[in-house]
Amino acid sequence: MYSIEMAYARMRELQDLANRSRAHRPAAATEGKRRIGRNGSTKKR
């Protein structure tokens, strides 16, 4: 059985891994991504 706690722990692992890999990139590589929204698309109206 896959519990909420297991899913949460896995999510935290993936977030930590993403944050670590992001920290090693130069600032210029991530600068363009900051201007785009979280999901990478514009708002629908």
FENTA-V95486 format. One record per helix or strand of 3 or more residues. SS is the DSSP state (a for helix, b for strand). FROM is the first residue (numbers start at 1). LEN is the number of residues. If there is no record, write none. Layout:
# FENTA-V95486
ss={SS,SS}
from={FROM,FROM}
len={LEN,LEN}
This chain:
# FENTA-V95486
ss={a,a}
from={4,27}
len={20,9}
